[in-house]
Amino acid sequence: MSIDYSQRIPNNVNLSDNKRLQRALEAWQPRYIDWWRELGPDGYQDIDVYLRTAVSVDTGGWAHFDYVKMPDYRWGIFLAEPEQDRQIGFGEHKGKPVWQDVPGEYRSTLRRLIVTQGDTEPASVEQQRLLGKTCPSMYDLRNLFQVNVEEGRHLWAMVYLLDAHFGRDGREEAEEMLDRHSGDPDKPRILGAFNEATPDWLSFYMFTYFTDRDGKYQLASLAESAFDPLSRTCRFMLTEEAHHMFVGETGVGRVVRRTCELMKEHDLDDPADVREHGGIDFGTLQRYINFHYSVSADLFGSEISTNAANYYTAGLKGRYHETRIDDDHLLAENEFELQSFEDRRRVVLRTSELTALNQRLRDDFTKDCQRGLDRWNKIIEEHDLDYELRLPDQAFHRQIGAFSEGCFTPEGTLVSDSIWRQNKDSWLPTEEDFAFVASLMKPVTEPGKMANWIAPPARGINGNPVDFEYVRLA
């Protein structure tokens, strides 16, 4: 399915056949551009960036690479190819044809799911708007901007669904997504993680590794939806989202590699000593991991959720890779074992899998996160250093769900409030950590050069060398 770039809004949904919808989206477009110029990447609106743009939605060679100024990027509406005779795969409507229009009984629920997902996309751009000023390399600067423009396109994807299927209510929701801003005390973003600051590049890499990975699992579960336009939208969004997680995983991996190199170069036994040589020590990395994993884990919601059960039963939101799971896809009789916190102690509960769907998705997310840590630890092992980065226990530093009622160490041990306060600076990033990392954030923009605290990537972008001029700053 090729994309029509001859229109004001590129699309593969025959937008010109629906004049009302076309007018609504074209009326929203100037507000979006104003938002982008105000809260998008600061100081880089008028430079050429080597970006990829979707030209089709098939998996074989869907992207075109070229220089473009970000406000001129062709944001559009791209849905994955329809599956012929697709049927609903789970819930009480299992086996029936998927819906092309929103059933009236699910209208408000679907709208809220779409708005919540859509609200995260501009939030990421807002959180990252100042990072260009401290980029560790031109390669990384370009990757930041690629993430930003694609998060902007993902907003367009959700706005299209709202305008196309929810009428006036949808148009009002689209307007409000540009009125809310990350961290705004009066009009914050809907989800807490998207109101956190992203003050440095280590935070950016952690965000794209952990928080964008939450996005992967949320999008994948929505891609199973009986509402076919939402499913097709999310399936293509997942294609773009993969690059965001790649930026995070390789970014942290390059930091780990550089730390190892500095320790070997200067014959350091204590990882903390690497700070004296301009590297990021393993302790700081671990504290950043603890924070970003726990904040991202909260995005899945409470361990037991009637809302999640209702979404599944209605066919609105499935499990990760629903069609690959060998069961009845009804879950009425299925049980699920999970950990919880009751009467000031950790307990194991057996509950209905329907009400435990949030936890199942979080478990899938955690297993996926661990794969990256295994690769980072392999780098440490290859340098013959005795250190292991670890994911914290699921109970650690939770603000949502049963474990938010207690204080837990990264190993999952329940402790008193006083012990938590005494030790939290060894478990979570401190002001000193942020100040130290900030002190390293000096821009490096000469092609092929890297900041001292990060190793170069293994390869460049789209077959180009690492020292390619990915951003034309002159």
N, C-alpha and C positions, 0 to 999 in steps of 0.2 A: 504494500500500500504506500504509494509515493505521496509526498506532501505538496500541496499547492502553495507555492510561494508568490504567486502572482497577486494574491489578495492582501489587503491591509493587515489582516491577521492570518498568518499561515495556518493551514489546517488540513486534516484528511477526513473531515466529517461533513463535507459539502455545505459549509456554512452559508454560502451565497444562496442556497435554496431556502433558507429560513431568514427572511429579512428582519423580522422582529428581533430574533436572537442576535443577528449580525449587528443591528443598530445598538442593542444593549451592550454588547461587548466592545464595540467601537466607542461608545460613550464612556465606558470604564477605562479604556486604554490610556487616555491622557492623565487620569488620576494616578494610574499605575506608574507611568513614566515620571510624574512629579515625585511620587514616593521614592522611586529608584534613585533619582538625582539627589533627593534630600537625605535618604537613609541607606542608600547603597554604598559601595566601596568609596571611601572618602579620598578625594584627590586624584582619582584615576578615571574620571568619566570621559575624558577627551583623548585618551591614548589608544593605540592599536594593540589588541591582545589576540594571540593565536588560540582561537577557540574552536570547539567542535559544535556543529549544528546538525540536528537530525534532518535527513533528507528522505527517509522512509522509516517504516516501523518494523521491517523484517530484520532478522538477526544477522544477515550477511551483508556487512558494509553499509550500515544505516547512517553513518556520520560523515559529514564533510568538515574539513579543517581549513581555516583561513583567518586572516587578520580582520578584526572588527572592533569598532568602538562599542563599549558595553551598552550605552543607551540605544544604539542602533541594532542590537542583537534581535533576531527575528523570533521573539517569543510567540508561541502558538499553541494549538490544540491538537494533540496527537494521541490517538487511541490505537491500541494493538489490533491486529487483524481479528475480525469476528470468527468464532468457532461455529461451523455449520451445525445446526440442530443441537446446540449446547443445552444441556439440562441442568437443573438445580441439583447440586451434589450432596446436600446435607440438610438436616432439619425437617420440619413437618411438611415442607413442599418438595421434598426430594423426589426426583424423577420427572417433575413437571418442566415445561419450557421456561427458560430464564426470562426475566422481565426486561422489556425495553423501556417501559415507563414505570414510574414510582407508584406502587400500590398505595391507595389512600390510607390504609391502616398503619403503614410504616413511614408515612411522609415525614413526621417530625423526628423520628429516630434516625432515619437515613440522613436527613439534613444535618442533624447534630454530629453524626459520624464524619460527614464530609467537611463540615466547618472546622471541627477539631483537627482533622488532618491538614486541612488547608492553612490553618492558623500557624502551624509550625514552620511553614515554608518561608514566609517573609521574616519570621522571627529569626531564623538562622542568618539571613542576610544582615539584619540589624545588629545581631550579636557580633558579627565578624567585620563590620564596616571599617574599622580602624587598623586592621591587621596588615594591610598593604604597606603601611608606613614603616613596618619593622620586619619585612620579609627576609628570610635567611638566604634566599637565592631567587633568581629570575624564574627558574623552573617552578619553585614553590609559589611564587606570586601568580603565575599563570594558573596553577592548579586551584588556588584560592578563588580566582575569578571564574573559573569553570564551574566550581561548586556553586558559587553565588548565582550565576545566570541560570543554572539548572534548578536551583531552589526557586528562583523567580518563575521559571516555566512551570514548575509543579504547582505554584499558586494559580497560574492560569488554568491548569488542568482542573482544579477544584472549582474555580470560579465558573468555568464553562458548565460543569455539572449543575451548579446552583442556578445559573441563568437559564439553562436549557430545560430544567426539570422542576424548578420550584417557584417560577414566576416572580411576583413582587417580593415575596419573602426571601427568595434566593438572591435577588439583586441587592436587597438591604444587607444581607449577610456579607456579600462581596464588598460592599462599601465599608462595613465595620472591620473587615480584615485589614484594611489600610488605615483605619482609625486607631486600632490597638497597636502598641509598640512594645518591644521587648524591654522589660524592666521599668516601664512607665508606672508610677505609683497610682495613677488614676485609671488608666486603661491598659493594664498589663496583658500579655499573651495568656491564653487559656491554661496551658500546662506549665508547671513550675520550672522545669528544666530549661524552658525557652525564655525565662526571665533572668537566668544566670548570666553573669558577664563572661566573655571570652577574651581575657585581657592579653594573652600572649599566644605564641605559636604552639607551645606544648599543649595548652588548653584546646587549641584548634584541632590538633591531631587527635587528642583524646575524644573531643566532641565528635569528630567524623568517624572515629573508630567505634565508640560506644553508643552515642545518641543517634547517629545515623543508622546504626545497626538496629536499634529499636525501630526506627522508621522502616527498615527492611522487613521486619517481622509484622509490623502493623499493615504495611502495604500488601504483603503476601497474604495476610488473612483477609483483607478487603478484596484482593484479587479473586478470591473464591466466591464472592458475593453473587447472589441470585439476580441482583440488579446489574445487568450486563454492561451498561455504559460505565459504571464504577469499576467493574472488574477489568474491562479493557483499558481504562485509564490507568489503573494501578499496575497492570502488567507492563505497560511501556515505561512508567515511572521507575519500576524496578531495574530496567535496563540502564537508566541514567544513574540511579542510586548506587550501583556497583562501583562506579568510579569514586564516589565520595568516601566509601569505606576503604577503598584502595589507598586513597590519600592518607587516611588515618593510620591504617596498618603499616604502610611503608614509612610514613613519617615518624611514628614512634620507633619503628625498627631502625631507622637511620640514626635517631638520637641514641638508642641503645648501642649501636655499632660504634658511634663516635666516642661514647663514654668508655667502651672497652678499649678502643685504640689509645685514648689518652692514658688510661690506667697502665697499659702495657708499655707505652712510650716512656712514661715517667716512673715506671716500676713502683706503682702504688699498691699497697696492701689494703688500705682502708678506702672503700669506695667514696666516702665523704670527702676525701682529699682531692677528688677530681675537680671540685669547685675552684680550687686555687689555680687550675689550668684551663678554666673557661668551659668546663663540661658540666652536664647535668647529672648529678649523682643518682645512684639507684634508689636511695631512700626517698628523694624527691619524686622520682618517677613512680615509686610505689604509692606514695600519698596521693598523687594525681590520679592514679588508677583507682584507688579506693573511692575517691570522691566521684569521679565520672561514672564508674560502674554503678555505684549506689544510686546516684541521681537518675541515671537512665533506667535502672531496674524499677524505680517508682513509676515510670511512665506506663507500665503495664497494668497498674491499678491494684486493688486489693486481691489477696489470694483467693478469696471466695466472693463471687460476684453474681447476683441475680441478673444484672444487666447483661453480662457476658453470656449467660445462659439464654436469655431472651433473644439476643442478637443471633445466636447460633440456631436456636429453634426456628426463628423466623427466616433463616437463610441469608441474613444480612452480612455476617462476618464469620468466616470459618476458622479452622486451625491452619497452622503452617503446613503447606503441601497437603491439604486435605485429601486430594484425590489419590495420594500415594499411601494413605493409611488404610490398613486392612481391618475394618470393622463395619458396623451397620450404618455409620454416619448419622445416627439418631441420638445415641448416648443416653437413652432413657434409663437403661439398666447398668451403665458402666460406672465403676468406681475409680477413684483417683486418690493416691496417697500423697499427702503433702505435709510439710512442717508448718507449725503455727505457734502462737504464744498465748497461753491462757493461765490465769491465776499465778502470774509471775514465774512461769516456767515454760520451757520449750516442750511442745508435744507433737506427736505424729497423729494426723487425722486421716480417716478414710471418709471421703465425701463423694458426692455425685460428680462425675467428670464434667457434666454440664456447668455446674457452678464453679469448677476449678479451672476453667479454660484460660483465665488470665495467668494462672500459675504455670499451666502447661506451656503457654507461649513464652513466659519468662524463663522456664527451664530450657527451652530450645535456644533462646537468646544466650543464656549463660554458657551452654555447651559450645556455641559458635564463638563467643568471646574467648573462651579458653584456647581455642585453636590458634588465635593470634598470639596469646601469651606463650604458648608452646614454641612458636616460631621465634619470638623475641628471646626466650630463654635458650634456644638453640644457638643464637648469635653469641650469647654470654658463654655458653659451653664451648663453642668453637675457639674462644679466646682464653680458655683454661682459667676462667675466673669462677670463684665460688659464691654465686649469688643466684637467687631464683625470684622472679617476679610472680606474684600470685593474685588471683581474684579474691576479694574479700568474701566472707560468708554472706549469704543472701539476707541475713538479719541485720547486717552492719549498716548504720547510718540511714535507716529507712524513715521516711516521713509519711508514707502511705502504707496502709495495711496493718496486719496484726503486730508486726515487729516494730512498728512506730511507737508502741506503748512501752518499750524497754530500751535499755542501753546495752549494746553488744560490742565486743571487740571484733577486729577483722577476722579472727578465727571463729567467731560465733559464740563466745562465752558471755553469758549474762553478767553484767557488773552494775554496781550502784552508780547513781548520778555523780557522786563525788569522785569515784575512780574514773569515770568517763571524762570529767572535766580535767582531772590531773593528767590524763594520757592522750587526749584528743589531738594535741599538737604533734604527737608521734604517729598518728594515724591518718590525719587529714592535712592538706596543704595549709601552711601557716602564712601570716603576713610576711614573715622573713623569706619563706619559699617564693612567694609571689614577687617580692622585691628582688630576690636574687635572679629569678628567671627573667624578670623585666630588665635587669641590668645587662643581660645577654642579647636582648632584642635590638640589635643594631642592623639596619638595612644593608643587604648585600645585593647589588643589582647589576654587577658586571657579569655578562654571560659566562656560565661555567664555573663561577666562583661560589663558594659556600661559606656560611657562617661557621665559626670554629666549633660550635656545639652540635653540629649535625653533619653526618656523612653524606656524600653525594648519592644520588639514586643509581640503581643498577643500569638504567637505560633512560633515554629521553622519551618524548611523546610523539606518537604517530611516525615512528621510524627516524625521527630527527635525533641528532646528538644532544647530549646534556648541555653543551655550550651553545645551543641554538638560541637565537634572539626571540624568546617566547613573548616578550613584552617590549614594544618599541617605546622606550622612554624619552629618546631624544626628540 
